[in-house]
């Protein structure tokens, strides 16, 4: 019997944002991303390419206020899409980790699709802004994501100094690689990867 396609579409509309996310876990890294925040588009493109996810994002937000609501809500929607696409989580690897260099910057991301929401965040971008994008919003994105899978995530910057763009880019590349590993189907394990029998 063919395995079900692991895809999901999430629609979220509030007074602050309007977001549609379509995700395919077993994709080819194809993406169409339009958020109105160019740097965020770039990061989600990297996530899609390095995780092997097909990802479509159409998003609008109250950017005249700032980018916060849109960035956080996109994290929420992406987390919900991963959870929906995974379904009962049977047969997945569950754990994933990746350490990606971006020139002088090096960032580790480790993920456990555990059903428990926790973020260990130790990314310290060297600038408060990358062009118009406030770098403290990176943490808000990941908080929204991990709470809605839910999963445990650790993000660790391994180098002290570096370019802020490179640091955040390494984090999103690592995020894609680590999540791609965690959601991977393992042929020899058919049930839920937990001695508890559930995640």
PyMOL commands that set and color helices and strands:
alter all, ss='L'
color gray80, all
select helices_A, chain A and resi 38-51+68-86+137-149+164-182
alter helices_A, ss='H'
color red, helices_A
select strands_A, chain A and resi 7-13+17-24+31-34+54-61+95-102+105-112+118-122+129-130+133-134+152-157
alter strands_A, ss='S'
color yellow, strands_A
deselect
rebuild
show_as cartoon
